[in-house]
Amino acid sequence: MSQKANHLLQPFDLKGLPVYNRVVLAPMTRARAGKERLPNDLMAEYYAQRASAGLLITEATVVSEQGIGWVDSPGIYNEAQAEGWKKTVEAVHAKNTPVFLQLWHCGRASHSAFHNGEPAVAPSAIKINGDTIHTPEGKLPYETPRNLETEEIAGVVGDYLRAAELAKAAGFDGLEVHSANGYLLDEFLQSKTNHREDAYGGSLENRFRLLREVVEAVTTVFPADRVGVRLSPNGIFNDMGSPDFRETFLFAAKELNAFGLAYLHVMDGLAFGFHELGEPMTLSEFREVFDGPLMANCGYTLETGEAAIKNGDADLVAYGRPYITNPDLVERFANGWELAPDADPKVWSAPGPEGYTDFPVYAS
């Protein structure tokens, strides 16, 4: 084994769940589920190819039709989708690897083209400051969402609960609640996008309320030590970044700590851009308020991932882009083999196996 990856390749006890190394497949939207958003055999093959990771986290998976905001991304809001996901779970479990399903609601990062002409929903009617969004009708300008009425929010929480139940039926080992990258739960959490005056806006407690209610709901299906939460304190993706970001995210992490979660997944790296509203938040800050396992993410290399584990900043490191072209990433780390170059972004979300399941392992 390469000494360069000595710490990354050590096993880890994830709250009683054996993880055979500290390398995690990060959730990446690969858009191979088709119009019906049904997980399929091709997706099962893709995840199985990457199952030498210690833990797999699936691509973001919408919890409802209202939550849709990406062409051909998978869903987990009906029984057919749960049946489809069983193929992936079985293929990954055949490699003795645990797999978590990431739950997603796109919020304002959507378009009326996904919703029969109805606007996307958000905490407040604030449009993304960006150029265009990919829709079923092609690239279109971003639109102003409508704010969710207070009485509608319980239904959103119910969608997460139903999604958790379907994920349980599909055989997943756990869940990750996606509260990052400018999607609905992140929009409620951040002051930039949440200008509400009801019980879900204003104070830190109120802006955290929806995330709290979602975690409370899904932990009635999976135990808390099989549920992770993802946060992106430094990111600008989907036009995010709030002046009170440090106060907001430390508050959220401290509150989440009380649940005894499987892990906190922090996108601390700056590879998605940085809002520059203060010094970037670091994992060491989260260590001070979160007692459970920490997962690092965003732009990590073998060397920086190894250092994060060695220094005690992180317990796990999630890798995204390197896993697209290196299905055997763990083996390459272990043997000191060169990584394949990054793929052309055009294939990231292209239909079919090209740029998805056709990347060779090193030995071939």
C-alpha positions in Angstrom: 0.0 0.0 0.0 1.2 3.5 -0.9 2.3 5.4 2.2 0.9 8.5 0.6 -2.6 7.1 1.3 -1.9 5.4 4.6 -4.5 7.3 6.6 -7.1 7.6 3.9 -7.1 3.8 3.5 -7.6 3.0 7.1 -10.9 1.5 8.2 -13.4 3.6 10.2 -16.3 2.8 12.5 -19.1 5.0 11.3 -21.4 4.8 14.4 -21.3 1.0 14.2 -21.3 0.8 10.4 -18.0 -0.7 9.2 -16.3 1.5 6.6 -13.3 -0.1 5.0 -11.5 3.1 4.1 -12.0 6.8 4.5 -12.7 7.5 0.8 -16.3 8.4 0.0 -18.0 8.7 -3.4 -19.4 12.2 -3.3 -23.0 12.8 -4.5 -22.8 13.9 -8.2 -25.8 14.6 -10.4 -25.2 12.4 -13.5 -28.7 12.6 -15.1 -29.2 9.0 -16.4 -32.6 8.3 -14.9 -34.7 9.5 -17.9 -38.0 11.4 -17.9 -39.7 9.1 -15.4 -36.7 9.6 -13.0 -36.4 5.8 -12.6 -33.1 4.5 -11.4 -32.0 1.8 -13.8 -29.4 -1.0 -14.6 -26.9 1.5 -16.0 -26.9 3.5 -12.8 -26.5 0.3 -10.8 -23.4 -0.5 -12.9 -22.0 2.9 -12.4 -22.2 2.7 -8.6 -21.0 -0.9 -8.4 -17.9 0.2 -10.5 -17.0 2.7 -7.7 -17.8 0.4 -4.7 -14.2 0.1 -3.5 -14.9 3.4 -1.7 -15.6 3.0 2.0 -19.0 4.6 1.5 -21.1 5.6 -1.5 -23.5 8.6 -1.4 -25.9 8.6 -4.4 -26.5 11.5 -6.6 -29.1 14.0 -5.3 -32.5 12.4 -5.5 -35.7 14.5 -5.5 -38.2 13.8 -2.8 -41.2 15.1 -4.8 -42.3 16.4 -8.2 -42.3 19.9 -6.6 -38.6 19.4 -5.8 -37.5 18.7 -9.4 -35.1 21.1 -11.0 -32.7 19.0 -13.1 -33.2 17.1 -16.3 -33.3 13.3 -16.0 -32.2 13.2 -12.3 -33.6 10.3 -10.2 -36.5 10.5 -7.8 -37.6 8.7 -4.6 -41.3 9.7 -4.4 -43.0 6.6 -5.8 -42.7 2.9 -5.4 -41.4 2.3 -9.0 -38.5 4.6 -8.2 -37.8 2.7 -4.9 -37.8 -0.6 -6.9 -35.4 0.9 -9.4 -33.0 2.0 -6.6 -33.0 -1.6 -5.3 -30.8 -2.5 -8.3 -28.1 -0.1 -7.2 -28.3 -1.1 -3.5 -28.0 -4.8 -4.4 -25.1 -4.2 -6.8 -23.2 -2.1 -4.2 -24.0 -4.5 -1.3 -22.6 -7.3 -3.5 -19.2 -5.5 -3.1 -19.8 -5.3 0.7 -20.0 -1.5 0.6 -22.6 0.6 2.4 -24.6 3.2 0.3 -26.6 6.2 1.5 -29.3 8.0 -0.6 -29.1 11.8 -0.8 -32.5 13.5 -0.4 -33.0 16.7 -2.5 -35.5 19.5 -3.1 -34.2 22.0 -5.7 -36.2 25.0 -4.4 -35.7 28.1 -6.4 -32.9 26.3 -8.5 -35.7 25.2 -10.8 -38.0 26.6 -13.5 -41.6 26.6 -14.5 -40.7 24.3 -17.4 -40.4 21.5 -14.9 -43.7 22.3 -13.2 -46.3 22.6 -16.0 -45.9 26.4 -16.1 -46.1 26.9 -12.4 -43.2 28.8 -10.7 -40.6 27.0 -8.5 -40.9 27.4 -4.8 -38.5 29.0 -2.3 -38.5 30.5 1.2 -38.8 34.0 -0.4 -39.5 35.3 -3.9 -35.9 36.0 -4.8 -34.5 35.0 -8.2 -31.1 33.4 -8.7 -28.7 36.0 -10.2 -27.4 33.9 -13.0 -27.7 33.4 -16.7 -29.7 30.3 -17.7 -30.9 27.0 -16.3 -31.1 23.7 -18.3 -34.7 22.7 -18.6 -36.7 20.1 -20.6 -37.2 23.0 -23.1 -33.5 23.8 -23.3 -31.6 26.6 -21.7 -33.9 29.3 -20.3 -33.4 32.4 -18.1 -33.9 31.9 -14.3 -37.3 33.0 -13.0 -38.5 34.5 -9.8 -39.9 31.7 -7.5 -42.9 32.0 -5.4 -42.5 31.8 -1.6 -43.9 28.7 0.1 -46.9 29.6 2.3 -46.5 28.7 6.0 -49.2 26.0 5.8 -47.4 24.3 2.8 -44.3 23.6 4.7 -45.6 20.6 6.6 -46.3 19.0 3.2 -42.6 19.5 2.2 -41.5 17.8 5.5 -44.0 15.0 4.7 -42.4 14.5 1.3 -39.0 13.9 3.0 -40.6 11.5 5.4 -42.2 9.5 2.5 -38.9 9.6 0.6 -37.1 8.1 3.7 -39.7 5.4 3.9 -39.2 4.5 0.2 -35.4 4.6 0.7 -35.7 2.2 3.6 -37.8 -0.1 1.4 -35.2 0.0 -1.3 -32.6 -1.2 1.2 -30.3 1.8 1.6 -28.0 1.8 4.6 -28.7 5.4 5.4 -29.7 8.9 4.1 -27.9 12.2 3.5 -30.1 15.3 3.8 -28.9 17.8 1.1 -28.9 21.2 2.8 -26.2 22.7 0.6 -25.4 24.4 -2.7 -28.4 26.8 -2.8 -31.2 24.2 -2.8 -34.3 24.5 -0.7 -33.0 23.6 2.8 -30.0 25.8 2.3 -32.2 28.6 1.0 -34.2 28.5 4.2 -31.1 28.4 6.3 -29.3 31.4 4.7 -30.3 35.0 5.3 -29.5 35.9 1.7 -32.4 33.8 0.4 -34.7 33.7 3.5 -36.5 37.0 4.0 -39.6 35.4 5.7 -41.4 37.0 8.6 -43.1 33.8 9.9 -41.8 31.0 12.2 -39.4 29.9 9.4 -37.6 33.3 8.9 -35.7 36.0 10.7 -33.8 34.5 13.6 -31.2 31.7 13.4 -33.6 29.4 15.2 -36.4 30.1 12.7 -34.2 29.8 9.6 -32.9 26.4 10.9 -36.5 25.2 11.7 -37.2 23.5 8.3 -33.9 21.6 8.4 -34.6 20.6 12.0 -38.1 19.3 11.1 -36.8 17.4 8.1 -34.1 15.7 10.2 -36.6 14.9 12.9 -38.9 13.4 10.3 -36.4 11.1 8.5 -34.9 10.0 11.8 -38.2 8.3 12.6 -37.5 6.0 9.7 -33.7 5.6 9.9 -31.9 5.9 13.3 -30.0 9.2 13.6 -26.7 7.4 13.4 -27.7 6.4 9.8 -28.5 10.0 8.7 -25.9 12.6 7.5 -26.4 16.2 6.6 -24.6 18.2 4.0 -23.7 21.9 4.4 -21.8 24.3 2.1 -20.7 27.3 4.3 -18.3 28.8 1.8 -20.1 28.2 -1.5 -21.6 30.5 -4.1 -23.2 27.8 -6.2 -26.8 28.8 -7.2 -26.0 32.4 -6.1 -25.5 31.8 -2.4 -23.4 33.5 0.3 -24.7 35.3 3.3 -23.0 38.0 5.4 -23.7 36.1 8.6 -22.5 32.7 7.1 -20.2 31.8 9.9 -22.7 32.5 12.7 -25.4 30.6 10.6 -23.4 27.5 9.9 -21.9 27.1 13.4 -25.4 27.4 14.8 -26.7 24.8 12.4 -23.8 22.4 13.2 -24.3 22.8 16.9 -28.0 22.1 16.7 -27.4 19.1 14.4 -24.9 17.8 16.9 -27.7 17.1 19.4 -29.2 14.5 17.0 -26.2 12.1 17.1 -26.0 12.0 13.3 -23.9 9.5 11.3 -21.8 12.5 10.1 -21.7 16.1 9.0 -20.7 16.5 5.4 -19.1 19.9 5.1 -18.1 21.4 1.7 -15.2 23.3 3.1 -13.1 23.4 -0.1 -13.4 26.3 -2.4 -13.4 24.5 -5.8 -17.1 25.6 -6.3 -16.1 29.2 -5.7 -16.0 31.3 -2.6 -18.4 34.2 -1.6 -15.5 36.2 0.0 -17.7 37.5 2.8 -15.1 36.7 5.4 -12.4 34.2 5.9 -13.4 30.7 4.6 -14.8 28.4 7.2 -12.6 25.4 8.1 -13.3 21.9 9.4 -11.5 22.8 12.7 -14.3 25.3 13.4 -16.9 22.6 13.0 -14.9 20.3 15.2 -15.5 22.7 18.1 -19.3 22.4 17.9 -19.9 19.0 16.3 -18.8 15.9 18.1 -19.6 13.3 15.5 -17.7 12.2 12.3 -16.8 15.0 9.9 -16.7 14.5 6.1 -14.6 16.9 4.0 -15.4 17.7 0.5 -14.7 19.9 -2.6 -11.5 19.9 -4.5 -9.5 17.4 -2.3 -6.6 15.5 -3.8 -4.9 12.4 -2.5 -2.4 14.6 -0.6 -4.8 17.1 0.9 -7.3 14.3 1.8 -4.5 12.3 3.5 -3.5 15.4 5.5 -7.1 16.1 6.6 -7.4 12.6 8.0 -3.8 12.6 9.5 -4.3 16.0 11.2 -7.7 15.0 12.6 -9.6 17.7 10.7 -11.8 15.1 9.0 -12.8 11.4 9.5 -13.8 10.9 5.9 -13.1 12.6 2.6 -15.6 12.7 -0.2 -14.3 12.8 -3.8 -16.4 13.9 -6.7 -14.8 14.8 -10.1 -11.9 12.3 -9.8 -14.4 9.5 -9.4 -16.0 10.3 -12.8 -12.9 9.1 -14.8 -11.4 6.8 -12.1 -13.9 4.2 -11.0 -11.0 2.5 -9.2 -9.9 5.6 -7.3 -9.2 3.8 -4.1 -7.0 1.3 -5.9 -5.1 4.1 -7.7 -4.5 5.8 -4.3 -3.4 2.5 -2.8 -0.9 1.7 -5.5 0.3 5.2 -6.3 -1.1 4.9 -9.8 -1.6 8.0 -11.9 -5.2 9.3 -12.1 -7.0 9.6 -15.5 -7.5 13.2 -16.6 -10.9 14.9 -15.9 -13.7 14.2 -18.4 -15.1 16.8 -20.7 -18.0 18.4 -18.8 -20.3 17.7 -21.7 -20.4 14.0 -20.7 -21.1 14.6 -17.0 -24.9 14.7 -17.6 -25.1 13.2 -21.1 -27.5 10.3 -21.7 -26.3 6.7 -21.9 -23.1 5.0 -20.9 -20.6 7.3 -22.7 -18.8 9.3 -20.2 -20.5 7.4 -17.4 -19.7 3.6 -17.2 -17.0 3.4 -20.0 -14.0 4.7 -18.1 -11.5 1.8 -17.6 -9.7 0.8 -14.5 -6.0 1.3 -14.4 -5.0 -2.3 -15.1 -6.8 -2.3 -18.4 
